[in-house]
Amino acid sequence: MTPDRIFFAGGAVLALVAVGAGAFAAHGLKARLTPDLLATFELAARYQMYHALALMLCAFAWTRWPGPAVTLAAALFLAGIVLFCGSLYLLSLTGIRWLGAVTPLGGAAWLVAWAALAWSAMSRA
């Protein structure tokens, strides 16, 4: 399977999970979590969707500007979803506050991913 198909399929699956997480928050967690924890869970689902779409954007970028920068961007978008969204999901569901210390690592991964994606387009001009 080619990288563009892997990036697109991975993004689509992660978007599917984000929709499911959002629905779970709205219908299954509303009565179980405090408003702050529910908002944290919903933030994770929203940012997962944004970056699932970004992973799909990497599929397009790969067809135009294949190379290590696009691959790095895709890997970092995925790492950011795991670190940022995963830590917020777990924090919301368990109340373990130290998980919030992991969240910025995911945000940093996304910043580098966006820069790598921009680099892939600009370096091929």
N, CA, C and O atoms as a DFTB+ gen file, in Angstrom:
500 C
 N C O
     1  1       0.848      -1.174       0.000
     2  2       0.000       0.000       0.000
     3  2       0.899       1.246       0.000
     4  3       1.897       1.299       0.719
     5  1       0.539       2.226      -0.800
     6  2       1.348       3.438      -0.930
     7  2       1.105       4.394       0.251
     8  3       0.052       4.346       0.886
     9  1       2.089       5.261       0.537
    10  2       1.928       6.180       1.667
    11  2       0.677       7.045       1.587
    12  3       0.033       7.285       2.608
    13  1       0.318       7.519       0.390
    14  2      -0.870       8.360       0.294
    15  2      -2.128       7.601       0.726
    16  3      -3.009       8.174       1.368
    17  1      -2.212       6.334       0.382
    18  2      -3.375       5.537       0.807
    19  2      -3.345       5.257       2.311
    20  3      -4.387       5.261       2.966
    21  1      -2.168       5.019       2.847
    22  2      -2.034       4.783       4.290
    23  2      -2.439       6.037       5.059
    24  3      -3.199       5.958       6.024
    25  1      -1.928       7.207       4.629
    26  2      -2.263       8.460       5.314
    27  2      -3.757       8.735       5.235
    28  3      -4.377       9.123       6.226
    29  1      -4.335       8.534       4.050
    30  2      -5.759       8.830       3.880
    31  2      -6.615       7.870       4.702
    32  3      -7.525       8.303       5.409
    33  1      -6.334       6.588       4.616
    34  2      -7.117       5.598       5.371
    35  2      -6.964       5.814       6.876
    36  3      -7.942       5.736       7.620
    37  1      -5.737       6.084       7.323
    38  2      -5.524       6.346       8.745
    39  2      -6.295       7.563       9.212
    40  3      -6.911       7.541      10.278
    41  1      -6.266       8.624       8.423
    42  2      -7.020       9.819       8.766
    43  2      -8.511       9.559       8.807
    44  3      -9.205      10.049       9.697
    45  1      -9.011       8.786       7.844
    46  2     -10.446       8.480       7.817
    47  2     -10.863       7.675       9.047
    48  3     -11.911       7.936       9.636
    49  1     -10.045       6.701       9.431
    50  2     -10.363       5.902      10.627
    51  2     -10.324       6.781      11.874
    52  3     -11.195       6.669      12.736
    53  1      -9.330       7.647      11.976
    54  2      -9.239       8.534      13.141
    55  2     -10.382       9.542      13.168
    56  3     -10.839       9.921      14.247
    57  1     -10.852       9.983      12.006
    58  2     -12.023      10.864      11.954
    59  2     -13.267      10.110      12.427
    60  3     -14.083      10.657      13.169
    61  1     -13.409       8.862      11.998
    62  2     -14.521       8.026      12.450
    63  2     -14.517       7.903      13.972
    64  3     -15.560       8.030      14.615
    65  1     -13.343       7.657      14.540
    66  2     -13.224       7.536      15.997
    67  2     -13.553       8.864      16.674
    68  3     -14.158       8.877      17.746
    69  1     -13.164       9.975      16.064
    70  2     -13.467      11.291      16.634
    71  2     -14.966      11.542      16.677
    72  3     -15.480      12.071      17.662
    73  1     -15.668      11.166      15.619
    74  2     -17.126      11.317      15.602
    75  2     -17.744      10.445      16.696
    76  3     -18.642      10.885      17.415
    77  1     -17.263       9.219      16.815
    78  2     -17.758       8.334      17.864
    79  2     -17.480       8.877      19.255
    80  3     -18.331       8.792      20.140
    81  1     -16.285       9.439      19.452
    82  2     -15.946      10.013      20.756
    83  2     -16.840      11.203      21.073
    84  3     -17.286      11.362      22.209
    85  1     -17.102      12.035      20.081
    86  2     -17.987      13.178      20.293
    87  2     -19.399      12.743      20.650
    88  3     -20.030      13.322      21.535
    89  1     -19.888      11.727      19.962
    90  2     -21.226      11.216      20.270
    91  2     -21.258      10.584      21.658
    92  3     -22.225      10.747      22.403
    93  1     -20.193       9.862      21.998
    94  2     -20.100       9.254      23.320
    95  2     -20.120      10.326      24.406
    96  3     -20.769      10.162      25.438
    97  1     -19.406      11.421      24.165
    98  2     -19.394      12.518      25.135
    99  2     -20.787      13.115      25.289
   100  3     -21.251      13.339      26.407
   101  1     -21.449      13.371      24.170
   102  2     -22.746      14.030      24.202
   103  2     -23.833      13.160      24.817
   104  3     -24.724      13.669      25.498
   105  1     -23.767      11.859      24.584
   106  2     -24.855      10.984      25.016
   107  2     -24.507      10.081      26.184
   108  3     -25.381       9.736      26.979
   109  1     -23.239       9.692      26.299
   110  2     -22.887       8.734      27.340
   111  2     -22.176       9.324      28.534
   112  3     -22.196       8.749      29.623
   113  1     -21.552      10.460      28.340
   114  2     -20.748      11.013      29.432
   115  2     -21.355      12.257      30.073
   116  3     -20.926      12.670      31.150
   117  1     -22.335      12.849      29.430
   118  2     -22.889      14.119      29.910
   119  2     -23.334      14.054      31.366
   120  3     -23.111      14.994      32.129
   121  1     -23.958      12.956      31.749
   122  2     -24.445      12.817      33.124
   123  2     -23.376      12.274      34.072
   124  3     -23.572      12.279      35.288
   125  1     -22.265      11.813      33.539
   126  2     -21.242      11.163      34.371
   127  2     -20.039      12.038      34.691
   128  3     -19.362      11.815      35.695
   129  1     -19.762      13.037      33.846
   130  2     -18.580      13.874      34.043
   131  2     -18.985      15.271      34.480
   132  3     -20.084      15.739      34.182
   133  1     -18.080      15.925      35.190
   134  2     -18.302      17.328      35.525
   135  2     -18.258      18.130      34.222
   136  3     -17.694      17.663      33.232
   137  1     -18.835      19.310      34.210
   138  2     -18.782      20.120      32.984
   139  2     -17.351      20.375      32.498
   140  3     -17.108      20.391      31.292
   141  1     -16.410      20.573      33.412
   142  2     -15.019      20.800      33.009
   143  2     -14.412      19.570      32.341
   144  3     -13.742      19.683      31.315
   145  1     -14.646      18.403      32.920
   146  2     -14.095      17.177      32.333
   147  2     -14.780      16.839      31.016
   148  3     -14.137      16.333      30.096
   149  1     -16.071      17.113      30.918
   150  2     -16.779      16.892      29.663
   151  2     -16.223      17.814      28.574
   152  3     -16.027      17.388      27.435
   153  1     -15.972      19.065      28.923
   154  2     -15.392      20.006      27.959
   155  2     -14.006      19.545      27.521
   156  3     -13.643      19.703      26.355
   157  1     -13.240      18.984      28.426
   158  2     -11.910      18.467      28.093
   159  2     -12.023      17.304      27.119
   160  3     -11.263      17.233      26.153
   161  1     -12.957      16.394      27.358
   162  2     -13.170      15.254      26.475
   163  2     -13.589      15.736      25.080
   164  3     -13.096      15.247      24.063
   165  1     -14.506      16.703      25.059
   166  2     -14.980      17.232      23.775
   167  2     -13.867      17.964      23.028
   168  3     -13.810      17.908      21.800
   169  1     -12.983      18.651      23.754
   170  2     -11.829      19.304      23.131
   171  2     -10.941      18.256      22.455
   172  3     -10.468      18.463      21.337
   173  1     -10.724      17.148      23.131
   174  2      -9.916      16.076      22.552
   175  2     -10.542      15.548      21.263
   176  3      -9.844      15.334      20.272
   177  1     -11.860      15.340      21.279
   178  2     -12.543      14.834      20.084
   179  2     -12.450      15.844      18.937
   180  3     -12.238      15.460      17.787
   181  1     -12.608      17.127      19.248
   182  2     -12.539      18.170      18.224
   183  2     -11.134      18.236      17.612
   184  3     -10.993      18.273      16.389
   185  1     -10.109      18.250      18.446
   186  2      -8.750      18.323      17.927
   187  2      -8.350      17.032      17.220
   188  3      -7.535      17.063      16.298
   189  1      -8.904      15.915      17.633
   190  2      -8.649      14.670      16.901
   191  2      -9.204      14.775      15.489
   192  3      -8.557      14.351      14.532
   193  1     -10.398      15.338      15.357
   194  2     -10.987      15.484      14.026
   195  2     -10.136      16.407      13.159
   196  3      -9.856      16.086      12.004
   197  1      -9.724      17.549      13.706
   198  2      -8.901      18.474      12.923
   199  2      -7.652      17.770      12.395
   200  3      -7.279      17.930      11.233
   201  1      -7.019      16.999      13.256
   202  2      -5.739      16.416      12.869
   203  2      -5.897      15.097      12.111
   204  3      -4.965      14.661      11.436
   205  1      -7.057      14.464      12.214
   206  2      -7.363      13.350      11.314
   207  2      -7.483      13.885       9.887
   208  3      -6.999      13.269       8.937
   209  1      -8.133      15.037       9.753
   210  2      -8.229      15.673       8.434
   211  2      -6.853      16.117       7.940
   212  3      -6.565      16.050       6.745
   213  1      -6.011      16.567       8.858
   214  2      -4.648      16.942       8.477
   215  2      -3.875      15.733       7.961
   216  3      -3.093      15.851       7.018
   217  1      -4.086      14.588       8.566
   218  2      -3.438      13.363       8.090
   219  2      -3.918      13.029       6.678
   220  3      -3.139      12.582       5.836
   221  1      -5.203      13.251       6.433
   222  2      -5.721      13.038       5.083
   223  2      -5.121      14.062       4.105
   224  3      -4.900      13.748       2.936
   225  1      -4.861      15.273       4.581
   226  2      -4.202      16.283       3.765
   227  2      -2.788      15.826       3.395
   228  3      -2.290      16.134       2.312
   229  1      -2.162      15.104       4.290
   230  2      -0.839      14.547       3.986
   231  2      -0.919      13.579       2.809
   232  3       0.027      13.472       2.029
   233  1      -2.027      12.882       2.676
   234  2      -2.191      11.978       1.529
   235  2      -2.161      12.773       0.232
   236  3      -1.499      12.385      -0.731
   237  1      -2.884      13.889       0.217
   238  2      -2.855      14.757      -0.964
   239  2      -1.446      15.293      -1.197
   240  3      -0.943      15.267      -2.320
   241  1      -0.815      15.777      -0.134
   242  2       0.526      16.337      -0.258
   243  2       1.503      15.293      -0.816
   244  3       2.376      15.618      -1.621
   245  1       1.347      14.051      -0.384
   246  2       2.237      12.992      -0.873
   247  2       2.116      12.820      -2.390
   248  3       3.107      12.526      -3.060
   249  1       0.910      13.001      -2.934
   250  2       0.737      12.848      -4.383
   251  2       1.376      14.005      -5.143
   252  3       1.730      13.855      -6.312
   253  1       1.527      15.158      -4.491
   254  2       2.116      16.344      -5.133
   255  2       3.602      16.488      -4.839
   256  3       4.384      16.788      -5.741
   257  1       4.001      16.278      -3.588
   258  2       5.369      16.532      -3.143
   259  2       5.852      15.376      -2.267
   260  3       6.132      15.584      -1.087
   261  1       5.955      14.175      -2.812
   262  2       6.373      13.037      -1.980
   263  2       7.763      13.258      -1.405
   264  3       8.634      13.841      -2.050
   265  1       7.950      12.790      -0.199
   266  2       9.268      12.906       0.397
   267  2       9.223      12.815       1.904
   268  3       8.157      12.643       2.495
   269  1      10.375      12.931       2.520
   270  2      10.464      12.745       3.965
   271  2       9.713      13.793       4.783
   272  3       9.258      13.488       5.885
   273  1       9.569      15.020       4.277
   274  2       8.859      16.042       5.053
   275  2       7.385      15.689       5.213
   276  3       6.813      15.887       6.284
   277  1       6.772      15.170       4.163
   278  2       5.360      14.771       4.256
   279  2       5.215      13.568       5.183
   280  3       4.285      13.504       5.988
   281  1       6.122      12.631       5.067
   282  2       6.083      11.454       5.938
   283  2       6.255      11.856       7.397
   284  3       5.562      11.342       8.275
   285  1       7.179      12.775       7.651
   286  2       7.373      13.277       9.019
   287  2       6.112      13.966       9.521
   288  3       5.690      13.745      10.656
   289  1       5.512      14.797       8.683
   290  2       4.278      15.483       9.079
   291  2       3.200      14.470       9.454
   292  3       2.543      14.615      10.485
   293  1       3.017      13.457       8.630
   294  2       1.989      12.445       8.911
   295  2       2.271      11.729      10.227
   296  3       1.361      11.524      11.029
   297  1       3.510      11.353      10.449
   298  2       3.869      10.663      11.690
   299  2       3.631      11.551      12.904
   300  3       3.163      11.084      13.943
   301  1       3.956      12.831      12.767
   302  2       3.774      13.743      13.894
   303  2       2.308      14.086      14.134
   304  3       1.906      14.298      15.278
   305  1       1.502      14.143      13.072
   306  2       0.065      14.329      13.282
   307  2      -0.495      13.147      14.078
   308  3      -1.297      13.333      14.993
   309  1      -0.076      11.952      13.730
   310  2      -0.518      10.763      14.451
   311  2      -0.021      10.777      15.892
   312  3      -0.788      10.504      16.815
   313  1       1.242      11.091      16.088
   314  2       1.789      11.162      17.452
   315  2       1.057      12.210      18.276
   316  3       0.778      11.995      19.456
   317  1       0.747      13.338      17.661
   318  2       0.011      14.380      18.366
   319  2      -1.368      13.931      18.792
   320  3      -1.825      14.267      19.884
   321  1      -2.037      13.171      17.937
   322  2      -3.365      12.650      18.299
   323  2      -3.243      11.724      19.498
   324  3      -4.027      11.813      20.443
   325  1      -2.264      10.842      19.455
   326  2      -2.087       9.899      20.567
   327  2      -1.763      10.638      21.861
   328  3      -2.362      10.370      22.902
   329  1      -0.811      11.570      21.792
   330  2      -0.356      12.257      23.005
   331  2      -1.350      13.296      23.498
   332  3      -1.720      13.288      24.672
   333  1      -1.785      14.185      22.624
   334  2      -2.684      15.264      23.032
   335  2      -4.072      14.718      23.352
   336  3      -4.565      14.858      24.471
   337  1      -4.690      14.098      22.358
   338  2      -6.066      13.621      22.545
   339  2      -6.116      12.462      23.531
   340  3      -6.990      12.414      24.396
   341  1      -5.183      11.536      23.399
   342  2      -5.179      10.390      24.308
   343  2      -5.056      10.806      25.758
   344  3      -5.759      10.281      26.622
   345  1      -4.154      11.761      26.035
   346  2      -3.991      12.206      27.427
   347  2      -5.245      12.909      27.930
   348  3      -5.617      12.753      29.094
   349  1      -5.900      13.681      27.068
   350  2      -7.122      14.372      27.502
   351  2      -8.287      13.402      27.684
   352  3      -9.076      13.551      28.618
   353  1      -8.400      12.415      26.806
   354  2      -9.439      11.397      26.993
   355  2      -9.245      10.691      28.336
   356  3     -10.183      10.543      29.120
   357  1      -8.012      10.261      28.580
   358  2      -7.734       9.539      29.830
   359  2      -7.921      10.427      31.054
   360  3      -8.475       9.987      32.061
   361  1      -7.467      11.659      30.975
   362  2      -7.658      12.592      32.088
   363  2      -9.143      12.762      32.395
   364  3      -9.550      12.746      33.556
   365  1      -9.948      12.926      31.345
   366  2     -11.390      13.108      31.523
   367  2     -12.054      11.894      32.166
   368  3     -12.904      12.028      33.046
   369  1     -11.657      10.727      31.720
   370  2     -12.313       9.499      32.188
   371  2     -11.811       9.015      33.540
   372  3     -12.546       8.369      34.287
   373  1     -10.543       9.332      33.856
   374  2      -9.979       8.818      35.106
   375  2      -9.804       9.887      36.179
   376  3      -9.745       9.575      37.368
   377  1      -9.721      11.146      35.759
   378  2      -9.472      12.219      36.706
   379  2      -8.022      12.322      37.141
   380  3      -7.701      13.109      38.031
   381  1      -7.140      11.543      36.532
   382  2      -5.718      11.576      36.881
   383  2      -5.105      12.830      36.257
   384  3      -4.913      12.904      35.044
   385  1      -4.806      13.802      37.099
   386  2      -4.395      15.124      36.641
   387  2      -3.011      15.165      36.000
   388  3      -2.778      15.987      35.115
   389  1      -2.090      14.303      36.420
   390  2      -0.746      14.372      35.860
   391  2      -0.737      14.073      34.361
   392  3       0.229      14.403      33.673
   393  1      -1.798      13.453      33.851
   394  2      -1.873      13.188      32.413
   395  2      -1.865      14.488      31.610
   396  3      -1.464      14.508      30.446
   397  1      -2.312      15.568      32.243
   398  2      -2.278      16.869      31.574
   399  2      -0.872      17.314      31.215
   400  3      -0.697      18.153      30.331
   401  1       0.135      16.766      31.887
   402  2       1.526      17.108      31.573
   403  2       1.969      16.515      30.234
   404  3       2.934      16.993      29.636
   405  1       1.279      15.489      29.764
   406  2       1.609      14.845      28.489
   407  2       1.036      15.645      27.316
   408  3       1.597      15.647      26.220
   409  1      -0.070      16.314      27.558
   410  2      -0.810      17.006      26.504
   411  2       0.055      17.965      25.679
   412  3      -0.030      17.934      24.451
   413  1       0.883      18.814      26.297
   414  2       1.692      19.739      25.491
   415  2       2.663      19.047      24.536
   416  3       3.045      19.626      23.519
   417  1       3.061      17.828      24.848
   418  2       3.926      17.091      23.926
   419  2       3.204      16.831      22.604
   420  3       3.795      16.917      21.528
   421  1       1.925      16.515      22.710
   422  2       1.123      16.330      21.499
   423  2       0.955      17.618      20.727
   424  3       1.017      17.631      19.498
   425  1       0.740      18.711      21.458
   426  2       0.641      20.007      20.797
   427  2       1.929      20.384      20.092
   428  3       1.898      20.931      18.989
   429  1       3.058      20.099      20.714
   430  2       4.346      20.378      20.091
   431  2       4.539      19.527      18.832
   432  3       5.067      20.003      17.826
   433  1       4.108      18.271      18.900
   434  2       4.195      17.401      17.717
   435  2       3.389      17.992      16.566
   436  3       3.829      17.971      15.417
   437  1       2.211      18.517      16.879
   438  2       1.392      19.131      15.826
   439  2       2.048      20.369      15.229
   440  3       1.993      20.577      14.017
   441  1       2.667      21.191      16.071
   442  2       3.336      22.382      15.547
   443  2       4.433      21.996      14.553
   444  3       4.550      22.593      13.483
   445  1       5.226      21.001      14.914
   446  2       6.292      20.558      14.015
   447  2       5.696      19.907      12.768
   448  3       6.235      20.062      11.672
   449  1       4.591      19.181      12.927
   450  2       3.934      18.545      11.777
   451  2       3.455      19.590      10.777
   452  3       3.669      19.441       9.574
   453  1       2.811      20.642      11.263
   454  2       2.345      21.698      10.357
   455  2       3.520      22.365       9.654
   456  3       3.439      22.676       8.466
   457  1       4.606      22.587      10.380
   458  2       5.801      23.183       9.769
   459  2       6.384      22.252       8.705
   460  3       6.788      22.708       7.636
   461  1       6.430      20.963       8.991
   462  2       6.953      19.993       8.018
   463  2       6.078      19.942       6.773
   464  3       6.582      19.824       5.657
   465  1       4.770      20.031       6.968
   466  2       3.865      20.012       5.822
   467  2       4.071      21.264       4.966
   468  3       4.091      21.181       3.738
   469  1       4.223      22.413       5.607
   470  2       4.504      23.642       4.873
   471  2       5.835      23.537       4.128
   472  3       5.950      23.941       2.971
   473  1       6.835      22.988       4.817
   474  2       8.151      22.814       4.204
   475  2       8.058      21.934       2.952
   476  3       8.706      22.207       1.942
   477  1       7.252      20.885       3.031
   478  2       7.145      19.966       1.886
   479  2       6.592      20.683       0.661
   480  3       6.975      20.379      -0.469
   481  1       5.704      21.623       0.885
   482  2       5.152      22.374      -0.254
   483  2       6.131      23.434      -0.757
   484  3       6.295      23.613      -1.963
   485  1       6.775      24.130       0.169
   486  2       7.657      25.228      -0.234
   487  2       8.973      24.739      -0.819
   488  3       9.543      25.400      -1.686
   489  1       9.453      23.621      -0.373
   490  2      10.746      23.146      -0.856
   491  2      10.642      22.497      -2.232
   492  3      11.662      22.193      -2.850
   493  1       9.435      22.284      -2.712
   494  2       9.224      21.657      -4.033
   495  2       8.791      22.668      -5.077
   496  3       8.476      22.294      -6.206
   497  1       8.770      23.937      -4.718
   498  2       8.247      24.967      -5.637
   499  2       9.120      25.158      -6.857
   500  3       8.810      25.985      -7.714
